[in-house]
């Protein structure tokens, strides 16, 4: 018998639930193998420890004491989310999606850089009070993409402010109003 065959049988060997043939083969292997014999001795120690366990005696008011201690702990604080981290994540995802769509259209990176530079320049010019908009010579893709990203960014900021600032304050106000009744 090999050690790999003997080791799984050692628990049942201690319990005496092996067949007579398996018992004799395992006993013969244990006489010739010091490693398996040491493992059997360790299992005997573990079994002895398991049989000597005791149930501790709990005080009569144990449940009450635990509950009182639990109630005296401070309430857990909700995890605060930073609004700007969500906005930055959304903006990065939007730009990655725009880049992927631009590259999927077959354009090169140099054309992408030129288009972005031109579109951003026109956008900066429009916001600084220059021409009456981005229009005139700007490529339609840059104009449309920057417009959509600007609107998406504004909507994402508004949604984040509503969710993370207005909603908790409204909930607190409603909770205090219902307690006053």
Number of C-alpha atoms within 10 A of each C-alpha: 11 10 14 9 10 17 17 10 16 22 15 13 19 14 8 11 12 16 11 10 9 16 18 13 13 22 16 12 17 21 10 10 13 11 11 20 17 12 14 18 11 12 15 15 12 11 13 11 10 10 9 7 8 7 5 6 6 8 8 8 8 10 11 10 12 11 10 11 10 11 10 9 8 7 8 6 6 6 6 7 10 10 16 12 10 14 19 14 10 16 17 12 12 17 14 12 12 15 14 11 12 16 14 10 9 8 11 11 12 9 12 15 11 12 18 18 13 18 24 17 14 22 21 14 15 15 13 9 9 12 13 10 14 25 14 10 10 17 14 14 13 21 21 14 16 19 14 13 15 13 12 15 17 13 13 18 18 12 15 19 14 13 13 14 12 13 13 12 13 11 11 12 12 12 11 11 10 9 8 7 5
